Amino acid sequence: MHAGRDDYLKVLNTNGIYSEVHEFENSPHSFCLFNPWFEPTIGYIDGFLKKFLSHDPVEVSQLFFKDPIKKATR
């Protein structure tokens, strides 16, 4: 699944949005739905989501985004 990837990554990088790319050589277009690629794909997704969901949202925004969320002051 490479069609448009480079253009999309350019947009993400230009906007300071964190992303990851993992490649599986000799895989068909819909590889992520089938073995032997399904479980490694789920592992990459799980790891990526844990980076975002296991921390405070403000802390995550400061790590991964060019314009992080500011903590509200009272």
Protein Blocks (a to p, Z undefined) as FASTA:
>chain_A
ZZhklmmmmmmmmnopacdddddehiafklmmpcfklmmmmmmmmmmmmmmmmpcfklmm
mmmpmbdcddddZZ
